[in-house]
């Protein structure tokens, strides 16, 4: 199901905290869209059984952008998505902080949820962003 218009795409890697309220204020969607799905991936306090205090993310930026282009092209082919915005932290992200924020805008919720789920699953599978847990400090 191809879009008549090209899907807007945005990927931003940052070492700064993700400002979700600012991102929501910047939302841009046409009158024909009825769904805006947002996802915030938050660092848990454990990795497997081990308690952690943070995760350090690093990325091969050129390949990150290439892989996201491929994922977005497949999303555009499958669903009538108007836009996708994605922000991923790099560097150290503390427990309870967001490491990933995604927005998918589509005509209907089913398309938006499906595309968002696909994006995150494929990102974890093929995008070269690596995470290294940082152990909790022993007192």
Biotite code that builds the C-alpha atoms (Angstrom):
import biotite.structure as struc

atoms = struc.array([
    struc.Atom([0.000, 0.000, 0.000], chain_id="A", res_id=1, res_name="UNK", atom_name="CA", element="C"),
    struc.Atom([2.028, 2.955, -1.249], chain_id="A", res_id=2, res_name="UNK", atom_name="CA", element="C"),
    struc.Atom([1.481, 6.544, -0.168], chain_id="A", res_id=3, res_name="UNK", atom_name="CA", element="C"),
    struc.Atom([0.545, 9.152, -2.734], chain_id="A", res_id=4, res_name="UNK", atom_name="CA", element="C"),
    struc.Atom([2.826, 11.579, -0.886], chain_id="A", res_id=5, res_name="UNK", atom_name="CA", element="C"),
    struc.Atom([6.240, 10.816, 0.489], chain_id="A", res_id=6, res_name="UNK", atom_name="CA", element="C"),
    struc.Atom([6.363, 9.982, 4.190], chain_id="A", res_id=7, res_name="UNK", atom_name="CA", element="C"),
    struc.Atom([8.164, 12.590, 6.316], chain_id="A", res_id=8, res_name="UNK", atom_name="CA", element="C"),
    struc.Atom([11.079, 11.039, 8.211], chain_id="A", res_id=9, res_name="UNK", atom_name="CA", element="C"),
    struc.Atom([13.227, 12.301, 11.029], chain_id="A", res_id=10, res_name="UNK", atom_name="CA", element="C"),
    struc.Atom([16.002, 10.533, 12.953], chain_id="A", res_id=11, res_name="UNK", atom_name="CA", element="C"),
    struc.Atom([18.002, 12.355, 15.593], chain_id="A", res_id=12, res_name="UNK", atom_name="CA", element="C"),
    struc.Atom([20.795, 10.934, 17.756], chain_id="A", res_id=13, res_name="UNK", atom_name="CA", element="C"),
    struc.Atom([21.594, 12.987, 20.845], chain_id="A", res_id=14, res_name="UNK", atom_name="CA", element="C"),
    struc.Atom([23.565, 12.831, 24.065], chain_id="A", res_id=15, res_name="UNK", atom_name="CA", element="C"),
    struc.Atom([21.046, 15.228, 25.673], chain_id="A", res_id=16, res_name="UNK", atom_name="CA", element="C"),
    struc.Atom([17.938, 14.085, 27.589], chain_id="A", res_id=17, res_name="UNK", atom_name="CA", element="C"),
    struc.Atom([14.896, 13.628, 25.341], chain_id="A", res_id=18, res_name="UNK", atom_name="CA", element="C"),
    struc.Atom([12.483, 16.528, 25.831], chain_id="A", res_id=19, res_name="UNK", atom_name="CA", element="C"),
    struc.Atom([9.172, 14.754, 25.209], chain_id="A", res_id=20, res_name="UNK", atom_name="CA", element="C"),
    struc.Atom([6.920, 17.779, 25.913], chain_id="A", res_id=21, res_name="UNK", atom_name="CA", element="C"),
    struc.Atom([8.869, 19.855, 23.367], chain_id="A", res_id=22, res_name="UNK", atom_name="CA", element="C"),
    struc.Atom([8.616, 17.059, 20.801], chain_id="A", res_id=23, res_name="UNK", atom_name="CA", element="C"),
    struc.Atom([4.853, 16.836, 21.313], chain_id="A", res_id=24, res_name="UNK", atom_name="CA", element="C"),
    struc.Atom([4.508, 20.590, 20.834], chain_id="A", res_id=25, res_name="UNK", atom_name="CA", element="C"),
    struc.Atom([6.357, 20.294, 17.497], chain_id="A", res_id=26, res_name="UNK", atom_name="CA", element="C"),
    struc.Atom([3.870, 17.717, 16.164], chain_id="A", res_id=27, res_name="UNK", atom_name="CA", element="C"),
    struc.Atom([2.830, 18.417, 12.581], chain_id="A", res_id=28, res_name="UNK", atom_name="CA", element="C"),
    struc.Atom([-0.023, 16.422, 11.088], chain_id="A", res_id=29, res_name="UNK", atom_name="CA", element="C"),
    struc.Atom([-2.540, 17.023, 8.340], chain_id="A", res_id=30, res_name="UNK", atom_name="CA", element="C"),
    struc.Atom([-6.314, 17.107, 8.805], chain_id="A", res_id=31, res_name="UNK", atom_name="CA", element="C"),
    struc.Atom([-6.681, 13.628, 7.289], chain_id="A", res_id=32, res_name="UNK", atom_name="CA", element="C"),
    struc.Atom([-4.672, 11.947, 10.024], chain_id="A", res_id=33, res_name="UNK", atom_name="CA", element="C"),
    struc.Atom([-6.479, 10.403, 12.987], chain_id="A", res_id=34, res_name="UNK", atom_name="CA", element="C"),
    struc.Atom([-3.699, 8.693, 14.955], chain_id="A", res_id=35, res_name="UNK", atom_name="CA", element="C"),
    struc.Atom([-0.495, 9.854, 16.596], chain_id="A", res_id=36, res_name="UNK", atom_name="CA", element="C"),
    struc.Atom([1.263, 6.995, 18.385], chain_id="A", res_id=37, res_name="UNK", atom_name="CA", element="C"),
    struc.Atom([4.120, 7.851, 20.720], chain_id="A", res_id=38, res_name="UNK", atom_name="CA", element="C"),
    struc.Atom([6.540, 5.404, 22.282], chain_id="A", res_id=39, res_name="UNK", atom_name="CA", element="C"),
    struc.Atom([9.109, 6.145, 24.957], chain_id="A", res_id=40, res_name="UNK", atom_name="CA", element="C"),
    struc.Atom([11.681, 3.465, 25.730], chain_id="A", res_id=41, res_name="UNK", atom_name="CA", element="C"),
    struc.Atom([12.933, 3.895, 29.292], chain_id="A", res_id=42, res_name="UNK", atom_name="CA", element="C"),
    struc.Atom([16.063, 2.385, 30.874], chain_id="A", res_id=43, res_name="UNK", atom_name="CA", element="C"),
    struc.Atom([15.129, -0.289, 33.428], chain_id="A", res_id=44, res_name="UNK", atom_name="CA", element="C"),
    struc.Atom([17.011, -0.808, 36.679], chain_id="A", res_id=45, res_name="UNK", atom_name="CA", element="C"),
    struc.Atom([18.237, -4.252, 35.667], chain_id="A", res_id=46, res_name="UNK", atom_name="CA", element="C"),
    struc.Atom([19.763, -6.022, 32.719], chain_id="A", res_id=47, res_name="UNK", atom_name="CA", element="C"),
    struc.Atom([18.730, -9.650, 33.035], chain_id="A", res_id=48, res_name="UNK", atom_name="CA", element="C"),
    struc.Atom([19.153, -10.432, 36.730], chain_id="A", res_id=49, res_name="UNK", atom_name="CA", element="C"),
    struc.Atom([21.876, -7.832, 37.359], chain_id="A", res_id=50, res_name="UNK", atom_name="CA", element="C"),
    struc.Atom([20.943, -4.430, 38.814], chain_id="A", res_id=51, res_name="UNK", atom_name="CA", element="C"),
    struc.Atom([22.266, -1.487, 36.785], chain_id="A", res_id=52, res_name="UNK", atom_name="CA", element="C"),
    struc.Atom([22.363, 2.288, 37.234], chain_id="A", res_id=53, res_name="UNK", atom_name="CA", element="C"),
    struc.Atom([22.531, 3.232, 33.549], chain_id="A", res_id=54, res_name="UNK", atom_name="CA", element="C"),
    struc.Atom([23.143, 2.061, 29.994], chain_id="A", res_id=55, res_name="UNK", atom_name="CA", element="C"),
    struc.Atom([25.804, 3.493, 27.724], chain_id="A", res_id=56, res_name="UNK", atom_name="CA", element="C"),
    struc.Atom([24.726, 3.645, 24.065], chain_id="A", res_id=57, res_name="UNK", atom_name="CA", element="C"),
    struc.Atom([27.053, 4.026, 21.134], chain_id="A", res_id=58, res_name="UNK", atom_name="CA", element="C"),
    struc.Atom([26.219, 4.163, 17.451], chain_id="A", res_id=59, res_name="UNK", atom_name="CA", element="C"),
    struc.Atom([27.827, 3.959, 14.030], chain_id="A", res_id=60, res_name="UNK", atom_name="CA", element="C"),
    struc.Atom([25.935, 7.044, 12.832], chain_id="A", res_id=61, res_name="UNK", atom_name="CA", element="C"),
    struc.Atom([26.373, 6.697, 9.065], chain_id="A", res_id=62, res_name="UNK", atom_name="CA", element="C"),
    struc.Atom([25.132, 3.093, 9.142], chain_id="A", res_id=63, res_name="UNK", atom_name="CA", element="C"),
    struc.Atom([22.371, 3.996, 11.627], chain_id="A", res_id=64, res_name="UNK", atom_name="CA", element="C"),
    struc.Atom([20.957, 6.486, 9.128], chain_id="A", res_id=65, res_name="UNK", atom_name="CA", element="C"),
    struc.Atom([21.286, 4.004, 6.253], chain_id="A", res_id=66, res_name="UNK", atom_name="CA", element="C"),
    struc.Atom([19.459, 1.265, 8.168], chain_id="A", res_id=67, res_name="UNK", atom_name="CA", element="C"),
    struc.Atom([16.681, 3.638, 9.226], chain_id="A", res_id=68, res_name="UNK", atom_name="CA", element="C"),
    struc.Atom([16.258, 4.699, 5.579], chain_id="A", res_id=69, res_name="UNK", atom_name="CA", element="C"),
    struc.Atom([15.717, 1.046, 4.652], chain_id="A", res_id=70, res_name="UNK", atom_name="CA", element="C"),
    struc.Atom([13.260, 0.487, 7.516], chain_id="A", res_id=71, res_name="UNK", atom_name="CA", element="C"),
    struc.Atom([11.333, 3.673, 6.678], chain_id="A", res_id=72, res_name="UNK", atom_name="CA", element="C"),
    struc.Atom([11.122, 2.660, 3.010], chain_id="A", res_id=73, res_name="UNK", atom_name="CA", element="C"),
    struc.Atom([9.568, -0.654, 4.010], chain_id="A", res_id=74, res_name="UNK", atom_name="CA", element="C"),
    struc.Atom([7.132, 1.082, 6.370], chain_id="A", res_id=75, res_name="UNK", atom_name="CA", element="C"),
    struc.Atom([6.154, 3.476, 3.590], chain_id="A", res_id=76, res_name="UNK", atom_name="CA", element="C"),
    struc.Atom([5.537, 0.501, 1.307], chain_id="A", res_id=77, res_name="UNK", atom_name="CA", element="C"),
    struc.Atom([3.344, -1.314, 3.877], chain_id="A", res_id=78, res_name="UNK", atom_name="CA", element="C"),
    struc.Atom([1.311, 1.395, 5.601], chain_id="A", res_id=79, res_name="UNK", atom_name="CA", element="C"),
    struc.Atom([-0.110, 4.860, 4.747], chain_id="A", res_id=80, res_name="UNK", atom_name="CA", element="C"),
    struc.Atom([2.042, 6.668, 7.311], chain_id="A", res_id=81, res_name="UNK", atom_name="CA", element="C"),
    struc.Atom([2.278, 10.463, 7.058], chain_id="A", res_id=82, res_name="UNK", atom_name="CA", element="C"),
    struc.Atom([5.354, 10.871, 9.246], chain_id="A", res_id=83, res_name="UNK", atom_name="CA", element="C"),
    struc.Atom([7.778, 9.225, 11.627], chain_id="A", res_id=84, res_name="UNK", atom_name="CA", element="C"),
    struc.Atom([10.005, 11.033, 14.084], chain_id="A", res_id=85, res_name="UNK", atom_name="CA", element="C"),
    struc.Atom([12.604, 9.132, 16.090], chain_id="A", res_id=86, res_name="UNK", atom_name="CA", element="C"),
    struc.Atom([15.057, 10.337, 18.732], chain_id="A", res_id=87, res_name="UNK", atom_name="CA", element="C"),
    struc.Atom([17.644, 7.975, 20.230], chain_id="A", res_id=88, res_name="UNK", atom_name="CA", element="C"),
    struc.Atom([20.052, 8.809, 23.020], chain_id="A", res_id=89, res_name="UNK", atom_name="CA", element="C"),
    struc.Atom([23.737, 8.019, 22.766], chain_id="A", res_id=90, res_name="UNK", atom_name="CA", element="C"),
    struc.Atom([26.133, 8.113, 25.676], chain_id="A", res_id=91, res_name="UNK", atom_name="CA", element="C"),
    struc.Atom([25.115, 7.331, 29.255], chain_id="A", res_id=92, res_name="UNK", atom_name="CA", element="C"),
    struc.Atom([21.384, 7.143, 29.989], chain_id="A", res_id=93, res_name="UNK", atom_name="CA", element="C"),
    struc.Atom([20.391, 6.726, 33.637], chain_id="A", res_id=94, res_name="UNK", atom_name="CA", element="C"),
    struc.Atom([17.670, 4.383, 34.939], chain_id="A", res_id=95, res_name="UNK", atom_name="CA", element="C"),
    struc.Atom([14.157, 5.846, 34.452], chain_id="A", res_id=96, res_name="UNK", atom_name="CA", element="C"),
    struc.Atom([15.352, 8.133, 31.637], chain_id="A", res_id=97, res_name="UNK", atom_name="CA", element="C"),
    struc.Atom([14.101, 7.739, 28.083], chain_id="A", res_id=98, res_name="UNK", atom_name="CA", element="C"),
    struc.Atom([16.636, 6.315, 25.630], chain_id="A", res_id=99, res_name="UNK", atom_name="CA", element="C"),
    struc.Atom([14.221, 6.203, 22.683], chain_id="A", res_id=100, res_name="UNK", atom_name="CA", element="C"),
    struc.Atom([11.249, 8.310, 21.581], chain_id="A", res_id=101, res_name="UNK", atom_name="CA", element="C"),
    struc.Atom([9.184, 7.504, 18.499], chain_id="A", res_id=102, res_name="UNK", atom_name="CA", element="C"),
    struc.Atom([6.151, 9.200, 16.956], chain_id="A", res_id=103, res_name="UNK", atom_name="CA", element="C"),
    struc.Atom([4.155, 7.646, 14.106], chain_id="A", res_id=104, res_name="UNK", atom_name="CA", element="C"),
    struc.Atom([1.322, 9.585, 12.452], chain_id="A", res_id=105, res_name="UNK", atom_name="CA", element="C"),
    struc.Atom([-1.228, 7.750, 10.313], chain_id="A", res_id=106, res_name="UNK", atom_name="CA", element="C"),
    struc.Atom([-4.880, 7.938, 9.266], chain_id="A", res_id=107, res_name="UNK", atom_name="CA", element="C"),
    struc.Atom([-5.900, 5.193, 11.755], chain_id="A", res_id=108, res_name="UNK", atom_name="CA", element="C"),
    struc.Atom([-4.580, 3.718, 15.011], chain_id="A", res_id=109, res_name="UNK", atom_name="CA", element="C"),
    struc.Atom([-4.076, 0.193, 13.635], chain_id="A", res_id=110, res_name="UNK", atom_name="CA", element="C"),
    struc.Atom([-1.671, 1.428, 10.972], chain_id="A", res_id=111, res_name="UNK", atom_name="CA", element="C"),
    struc.Atom([0.159, 3.682, 13.430], chain_id="A", res_id=112, res_name="UNK", atom_name="CA", element="C"),
    struc.Atom([0.577, 0.939, 16.070], chain_id="A", res_id=113, res_name="UNK", atom_name="CA", element="C"),
    struc.Atom([1.640, -1.660, 13.483], chain_id="A", res_id=114, res_name="UNK", atom_name="CA", element="C"),
    struc.Atom([4.207, 0.641, 11.896], chain_id="A", res_id=115, res_name="UNK", atom_name="CA", element="C"),
    struc.Atom([5.584, 1.692, 15.301], chain_id="A", res_id=116, res_name="UNK", atom_name="CA", element="C"),
    struc.Atom([5.945, -1.934, 16.435], chain_id="A", res_id=117, res_name="UNK", atom_name="CA", element="C"),
    struc.Atom([7.637, -2.880, 13.155], chain_id="A", res_id=118, res_name="UNK", atom_name="CA", element="C"),
    struc.Atom([10.008, 0.090, 13.413], chain_id="A", res_id=119, res_name="UNK", atom_name="CA", element="C"),
    struc.Atom([11.140, -0.782, 16.937], chain_id="A", res_id=120, res_name="UNK", atom_name="CA", element="C"),
    struc.Atom([11.490, -4.505, 16.190], chain_id="A", res_id=121, res_name="UNK", atom_name="CA", element="C"),
    struc.Atom([13.552, -3.837, 13.054], chain_id="A", res_id=122, res_name="UNK", atom_name="CA", element="C"),
    struc.Atom([15.614, -1.163, 14.818], chain_id="A", res_id=123, res_name="UNK", atom_name="CA", element="C"),
    struc.Atom([16.625, -3.665, 17.499], chain_id="A", res_id=124, res_name="UNK", atom_name="CA", element="C"),
    struc.Atom([17.395, -6.258, 14.826], chain_id="A", res_id=125, res_name="UNK", atom_name="CA", element="C"),
    struc.Atom([19.471, -4.279, 12.274], chain_id="A", res_id=126, res_name="UNK", atom_name="CA", element="C"),
    struc.Atom([20.376, -0.763, 13.439], chain_id="A", res_id=127, res_name="UNK", atom_name="CA", element="C"),
    struc.Atom([23.956, -0.522, 14.799], chain_id="A", res_id=128, res_name="UNK", atom_name="CA", element="C"),
    struc.Atom([23.236, 1.064, 18.161], chain_id="A", res_id=129, res_name="UNK", atom_name="CA", element="C"),
    struc.Atom([24.967, -0.871, 20.908], chain_id="A", res_id=130, res_name="UNK", atom_name="CA", element="C"),
    struc.Atom([24.232, -0.781, 24.606], chain_id="A", res_id=131, res_name="UNK", atom_name="CA", element="C"),
    struc.Atom([26.535, -1.504, 27.518], chain_id="A", res_id=132, res_name="UNK", atom_name="CA", element="C"),
    struc.Atom([24.957, -1.803, 30.980], chain_id="A", res_id=133, res_name="UNK", atom_name="CA", element="C"),
    struc.Atom([26.675, 0.140, 33.752], chain_id="A", res_id=134, res_name="UNK", atom_name="CA", element="C"),
    struc.Atom([26.589, -1.772, 37.029], chain_id="A", res_id=135, res_name="UNK", atom_name="CA", element="C"),
    struc.Atom([24.892, -0.376, 40.076], chain_id="A", res_id=136, res_name="UNK", atom_name="CA", element="C"),
    struc.Atom([27.356, 1.172, 42.527], chain_id="A", res_id=137, res_name="UNK", atom_name="CA", element="C"),
    struc.Atom([27.961, -1.075, 45.545], chain_id="A", res_id=138, res_name="UNK", atom_name="CA", element="C"),
    struc.Atom([27.599, 0.793, 48.825], chain_id="A", res_id=139, res_name="UNK", atom_name="CA", element="C"),
])
